[in-house]
Amino acid sequence: MVQAIARQLLVERLDELTSRALEQLEAEEAAYASAGRDPVQKREGMRRTLELALTRLAGGPVPRTVSRATEDVGRERAEQAFPLTALMHSFQLDLRTLWEAVLAEGRAHGISADPDFLDGLIRVWEATEANSVEVVDAYRCTERDLVGRRTEVRNRAFSRLVLEGEHDPSTVAEASTLLGFSEHVALTVVVVESVPTGDPALSKVDDALRRAGLLRHFGWMGDELLGIIGHGRCDQGAMLPTLGPFAPWRCGVAKVPGLALTARGIRFARAAIRRGPNSTRIRPGQFVQAENMASELRK
Protein backbone atom coordinates (compact mmCIF):
# COMPACT_ATOMS: atom_id res chain seq x y z
CA MET A 1 0.00 0.00 0.00
CA VAL A 2 2.68 2.49 0.99
CA GLN A 3 4.74 1.54 -2.05
CA ALA A 4 1.81 2.27 -4.34
CA ILE A 5 1.27 5.64 -2.68
CA ALA A 6 4.97 6.46 -3.09
CA ARG A 7 4.74 5.72 -6.83
CA GLN A 8 1.70 8.00 -7.05
CA LEU A 9 3.49 10.81 -5.21
CA LEU A 10 6.47 10.49 -7.54
CA VAL A 11 4.33 10.89 -10.61
CA GLU A 12 1.75 13.40 -9.42
CA ARG A 13 3.04 15.46 -6.51
CA LEU A 14 6.84 15.62 -6.50
CA ASP A 15 6.96 19.31 -7.43
CA GLU A 16 4.32 20.18 -4.84
CA LEU A 17 6.20 18.28 -2.11
CA THR A 18 9.43 20.01 -3.10
CA SER A 19 7.81 23.43 -2.71
CA ARG A 20 6.33 22.46 0.66
CA ALA A 21 9.61 21.09 1.98
CA LEU A 22 11.47 24.24 0.88
CA GLU A 23 8.92 26.50 2.58
CA GLN A 24 9.20 24.56 5.82
CA LEU A 25 12.99 24.50 5.63
CA GLU A 26 13.38 28.24 5.13
CA ALA A 27 10.79 28.95 7.82
CA GLU A 28 12.41 26.70 10.43
CA GLU A 29 16.14 26.67 9.64
CA ALA A 30 17.85 30.04 9.72
CA ALA A 31 21.06 28.70 8.17
CA TYR A 32 19.19 27.84 4.96
CA ALA A 33 17.17 31.03 4.88
CA SER A 34 20.34 33.16 5.14
CA ALA A 35 22.57 31.03 2.92
CA GLY A 36 21.99 33.17 -0.17
CA ARG A 37 22.25 30.22 -2.53
CA ASP A 38 20.82 30.18 -6.04
CA PRO A 39 17.07 29.44 -5.61
CA VAL A 40 17.07 27.20 -8.70
CA GLN A 41 19.96 25.09 -7.37
CA LYS A 42 18.38 24.99 -3.92
CA ARG A 43 15.11 23.70 -5.36
CA GLU A 44 16.85 21.18 -7.60
CA GLY A 45 18.80 19.76 -4.66
CA MET A 46 15.65 19.37 -2.59
CA ARG A 47 13.76 17.80 -5.48
CA ARG A 48 16.48 15.22 -6.13
CA THR A 49 16.69 14.08 -2.50
CA LEU A 50 12.90 13.79 -2.23
CA GLU A 51 12.78 11.85 -5.50
CA LEU A 52 15.47 9.51 -4.20
CA ALA A 53 13.58 8.90 -0.94
CA LEU A 54 10.29 8.28 -2.77
CA THR A 55 11.98 5.94 -5.23
CA ARG A 56 13.40 3.95 -2.35
CA LEU A 57 10.00 3.94 -0.70
CA ALA A 58 8.34 2.74 -3.92
CA GLY A 59 10.87 -0.07 -4.26
CA GLY A 60 11.80 0.72 -7.84
CA PRO A 61 15.19 1.12 -9.51
CA VAL A 62 16.91 4.40 -8.68
CA PRO A 63 17.33 6.64 -11.76
CA ARG A 64 20.87 7.67 -12.56
CA THR A 65 19.83 11.32 -12.36
CA VAL A 66 19.21 11.04 -8.60
CA SER A 67 21.47 8.14 -7.59
CA ARG A 68 24.16 10.57 -6.37
CA ALA A 69 21.78 13.17 -4.93
CA THR A 70 22.77 12.66 -1.29
CA GLU A 71 26.48 12.44 -2.10
CA ASP A 72 26.28 15.68 -4.07
CA VAL A 73 24.43 17.51 -1.29
CA GLY A 74 26.80 16.29 1.42
CA ARG A 75 29.88 17.24 -0.58
CA GLU A 76 28.56 20.67 -1.57
CA ARG A 77 27.49 21.58 1.98
CA ALA A 78 30.87 20.56 3.39
CA GLU A 79 32.65 22.66 0.75
CA GLN A 80 30.44 25.60 1.72
CA ALA A 81 31.25 25.01 5.43
CA PHE A 82 27.50 24.72 5.96
CA PRO A 83 26.57 23.59 9.51
CA LEU A 84 26.03 19.83 9.70
CA THR A 85 23.27 20.29 12.28
CA ALA A 86 21.30 22.42 9.80
CA LEU A 87 21.86 19.82 7.09
CA MET A 88 20.55 17.07 9.36
CA HIS A 89 17.52 19.22 10.17
CA SER A 90 16.72 19.49 6.46
CA PHE A 91 16.47 15.71 6.19
CA GLN A 92 14.26 15.56 9.27
CA LEU A 93 11.95 17.92 7.42
CA ASP A 94 12.08 15.59 4.39
CA LEU A 95 10.78 12.84 6.67
CA ARG A 96 8.01 15.05 7.98
CA THR A 97 7.00 16.13 4.47
CA LEU A 98 6.83 12.59 3.12
CA TRP A 99 5.21 11.17 6.25
CA GLU A 100 2.40 13.75 6.12
CA ALA A 101 1.91 13.22 2.37
CA VAL A 102 1.69 9.43 2.69
CA LEU A 103 -0.75 9.71 5.60
CA ALA A 104 -2.92 12.16 3.65
CA GLU A 105 -3.05 9.79 0.69
CA GLY A 106 -3.89 6.92 3.04
CA ARG A 107 -6.82 8.86 4.42
CA ALA A 108 -7.97 9.86 0.93
CA HIS A 109 -7.99 6.18 -0.08
CA GLY A 110 -9.72 5.13 3.14
CA ILE A 111 -6.84 2.88 4.26
CA SER A 112 -5.29 4.97 7.03
CA ALA A 113 -6.46 2.48 9.69
CA ASP A 114 -5.48 -0.63 7.71
CA PRO A 115 -2.81 -2.64 9.62
CA ASP A 116 -0.83 -3.26 6.43
CA PHE A 117 -0.75 0.44 5.70
CA LEU A 118 0.32 1.30 9.25
CA ASP A 119 3.03 -1.36 9.18
CA GLY A 120 4.28 0.03 5.87
CA LEU A 121 4.77 3.52 7.29
CA ILE A 122 8.08 2.39 8.79
CA ARG A 123 9.42 2.37 5.23
CA VAL A 124 8.99 6.14 5.04
CA TRP A 125 11.41 6.50 7.93
CA GLU A 126 13.79 3.90 6.44
CA ALA A 127 13.91 5.67 3.07
CA THR A 128 14.64 9.10 4.54
CA GLU A 129 17.10 7.64 7.06
CA ALA A 130 19.05 6.02 4.20
CA ASN A 131 19.26 9.45 2.57
CA SER A 132 20.37 11.05 5.83
CA VAL A 133 23.12 8.49 6.48
CA GLU A 134 24.51 8.90 2.96
CA VAL A 135 24.55 12.70 3.09
CA VAL A 136 26.32 12.74 6.46
CA ASP A 137 28.90 10.22 5.24
CA ALA A 138 29.58 12.35 2.16
CA TYR A 139 29.76 15.53 4.26
CA ARG A 140 32.27 14.06 6.71
CA CYS A 141 34.37 12.46 3.99
CA THR A 142 34.60 15.77 2.14
CA GLU A 143 35.31 17.61 5.39
CA ARG A 144 38.22 15.25 6.12
CA ASP A 145 39.56 15.75 2.60
CA LEU A 146 39.34 19.54 2.94
CA VAL A 147 41.08 19.51 6.32
CA GLY A 148 43.80 17.30 4.86
CA ARG A 149 44.31 19.64 1.93
CA ARG A 150 44.43 22.72 4.16
CA THR A 151 46.90 20.99 6.48
CA GLU A 152 49.10 20.02 3.54
CA VAL A 153 49.10 23.58 2.19
CA ARG A 154 49.91 25.01 5.64
CA ASN A 155 52.70 22.50 6.18
CA ARG A 156 54.28 23.38 2.82
CA ALA A 157 54.11 27.07 3.68
CA PHE A 158 55.76 26.41 7.05
CA SER A 159 58.54 24.37 5.44
CA ARG A 160 59.22 27.16 2.95
CA LEU A 161 59.23 29.68 5.79
CA VAL A 162 61.90 27.68 7.64
CA LEU A 163 64.03 27.11 4.54
CA GLU A 164 63.59 30.38 2.64
CA GLY A 165 61.92 32.96 4.89
CA GLU A 166 65.06 34.78 5.98
CA HIS A 167 65.88 35.72 2.39
CA ASP A 168 62.49 35.88 0.65
CA PRO A 169 59.82 38.36 1.86
CA SER A 170 57.19 36.78 -0.41
CA THR A 171 57.64 33.46 1.41
CA VAL A 172 57.08 35.23 4.73
CA ALA A 173 53.97 36.97 3.37
CA GLU A 174 52.57 33.67 2.10
CA ALA A 175 53.22 31.96 5.45
CA SER A 176 51.59 34.87 7.27
CA THR A 177 48.42 34.44 5.19
CA LEU A 178 48.24 30.65 5.31
CA LEU A 179 49.31 30.15 8.92
CA GLY A 180 47.41 33.14 10.28
CA PHE A 181 50.38 34.83 11.97
CA SER A 182 51.16 38.52 11.66
CA GLU A 183 54.56 39.02 10.05
CA HIS A 184 55.74 41.12 13.00
CA VAL A 185 54.28 39.24 15.98
CA ALA A 186 56.66 38.04 18.70
CA LEU A 187 57.09 34.28 18.45
CA THR A 188 58.44 31.46 20.54
CA VAL A 189 60.20 28.98 18.28
CA VAL A 190 60.28 25.39 19.53
CA VAL A 191 62.60 22.54 18.52
CA VAL A 192 61.97 19.04 19.90
CA GLU A 193 64.32 16.24 18.97
CA SER A 194 63.12 12.78 17.89
CA VAL A 195 59.41 13.00 18.76
CA PRO A 196 57.63 10.10 16.98
CA THR A 197 55.07 11.42 14.50
CA GLY A 198 52.25 9.46 16.11
CA ASP A 199 53.02 10.44 19.70
CA PRO A 200 50.09 12.06 21.55
CA ALA A 201 52.38 14.70 23.09
CA LEU A 202 51.81 17.05 20.16
CA SER A 203 48.02 16.92 20.41
CA LYS A 204 48.26 17.53 24.17
CA VAL A 205 50.45 20.57 23.63
CA ASP A 206 48.20 21.81 20.83
CA ASP A 207 45.12 21.48 23.07
CA ALA A 208 46.85 23.37 25.90
CA LEU A 209 47.89 26.19 23.57
CA ARG A 210 44.41 26.34 22.08
CA ARG A 211 42.86 26.63 25.54
CA ALA A 212 45.33 29.43 26.29
CA GLY A 213 44.18 31.22 23.14
CA LEU A 214 47.63 31.08 21.51
CA LEU A 215 48.14 30.79 17.76
CA ARG A 216 50.54 27.94 16.87
CA HIS A 217 51.82 25.73 14.12
CA PHE A 218 53.96 22.60 14.33
CA GLY A 219 55.56 20.46 11.64
CA TRP A 220 58.20 17.77 11.30
CA MET A 221 61.40 18.31 9.36
CA GLY A 222 63.65 15.28 9.41
CA ASP A 223 63.71 13.90 12.95
CA GLU A 224 62.84 17.23 14.56
CA LEU A 225 59.48 18.66 15.51
CA LEU A 226 59.52 22.39 14.84
CA GLY A 227 56.95 24.87 16.03
CA ILE A 228 56.08 28.54 16.25
CA ILE A 229 53.79 30.00 18.91
CA GLY A 230 52.41 33.52 18.92
CA HIS A 231 52.55 35.02 22.39
CA GLY A 232 49.33 36.99 22.29
CA ARG A 233 48.97 38.57 25.74
CA CYS A 234 51.04 35.80 27.30
CA ASP A 235 54.78 36.16 27.90
CA GLN A 236 57.14 33.29 27.17
CA GLY A 237 57.51 32.28 30.81
CA ALA A 238 53.77 31.88 31.21
CA MET A 239 53.54 29.94 27.94
CA LEU A 240 56.30 27.38 28.64
CA PRO A 241 54.25 25.14 30.99
CA THR A 242 51.97 24.29 28.04
CA LEU A 243 54.96 22.49 26.49
CA GLY A 244 55.10 20.03 29.38
CA PRO A 245 54.19 16.96 27.29
CA PHE A 246 57.46 17.46 25.35
CA ALA A 247 59.52 16.93 28.53
CA PRO A 248 60.56 13.32 27.66
CA TRP A 249 62.62 14.68 24.73
CA ARG A 250 65.40 17.22 24.35
CA CYS A 251 63.62 20.51 23.73
CA GLY A 252 64.86 24.01 23.05
CA VAL A 253 62.94 27.28 22.73
CA ALA A 254 63.89 30.73 21.51
CA LYS A 255 62.06 34.01 21.16
CA VAL A 256 62.18 36.02 17.92
CA PRO A 257 60.48 39.33 17.07
CA GLY A 258 58.90 38.33 13.77
CA LEU A 259 57.92 35.57 11.37
CA ALA A 260 60.86 36.23 9.01
CA LEU A 261 63.28 35.21 11.79
CA THR A 262 61.76 31.76 12.31
CA ALA A 263 64.84 29.99 10.88
CA ARG A 264 67.14 32.03 13.14
CA GLY A 265 64.98 31.10 16.13
CA ILE A 266 65.35 27.44 15.17
CA ARG A 267 69.13 27.83 15.18
CA PHE A 268 68.96 29.52 18.58
CA ALA A 269 66.80 26.72 19.98
CA ARG A 270 69.11 24.03 18.60
CA ALA A 271 72.11 25.77 20.10
CA ALA A 272 70.27 26.01 23.42
CA ILE A 273 69.78 22.24 23.38
CA ARG A 274 73.50 21.71 22.72
CA ARG A 275 74.39 24.01 25.62
CA GLY A 276 71.89 22.31 27.92
CA PRO A 277 72.30 19.29 30.20
CA ASN A 278 74.30 16.37 28.78
CA SER A 279 71.50 13.91 29.55
CA THR A 280 69.22 12.84 26.70
CA ARG A 281 66.15 13.97 28.64
CA ILE A 282 65.02 17.18 30.18
CA ARG A 283 63.13 16.91 33.45
CA PRO A 284 59.39 17.57 33.27
CA GLY A 285 58.70 21.30 33.10
CA GLN A 286 62.32 22.19 32.29
CA PHE A 287 63.24 23.54 28.85
CA VAL A 288 66.48 24.93 27.50
CA GLN A 289 66.03 28.55 26.42
CA ALA A 290 68.22 30.54 24.08
CA GLU A 291 69.50 33.74 25.72
CA ASN A 292 71.70 36.45 24.17
CA MET A 293 73.01 34.29 21.32
CA ALA A 294 72.53 36.73 18.47
CA SER A 295 76.21 37.54 18.21
CA GLU A 296 77.09 33.84 17.89
CA LEU A 297 74.37 32.93 15.36
CA ARG A 298 74.44 35.56 12.65
CA LYS A 299 73.92 33.03 9.84
Number of C-alpha atoms within 10 A of each C-alpha: 16 22 21 12 19 26 18 16 22 19 11 11 13 18 17 11 21 21 14 14 24 21 12 15 21 15 11 15 16 11 15 19 14 9 11 9 10 9 9 8 10 14 15 14 18 23 22 20 26 29 26 26 30 26 21 22 25 23 15 11 10 16 11 8 10 19 15 16 22 27 20 17 22 25 20 15 19 22 14 9 11 16 12 16 10 16 21 15 15 22 22 16 19 28 22 17 18 23 17 11 17 23 18 13 17 19 12 10 10 10 15 16 10 12 9 12 17 15 11 15 17 13 19 23 19 15 21 26 17 14 21 24 15 18 26 21 15 21 26 15 15 19 18 13 14 14 11 12 12 13 14 12 14 21 19 15 22 28 17 16 26 23 14 17 24 17 12 13 14 12 20 27 19 18 27 19 13 17 18 14 22 16 19 13 15 21 28 25 28 26 26 22 20 14 19 13 13 8 9 13 18 19 12 16 17 19 13 18 20 13 10 15 14 16 17 19 17 18 17 19 10 9 12 17 19 25 20 26 21 26 20 15 10 12 13 18 7 10 18 15 16 18 21 17 17 25 17 17 17 25 29 29 28 26 25 20 14 18 26 24 22 29 19 21 29 25 21 28 28 24 20 22 24 13 13 18 12 10 8 13 15 20 14 14 14 17 24 20 20 22 12 9 14 12 7 9 12 8 9
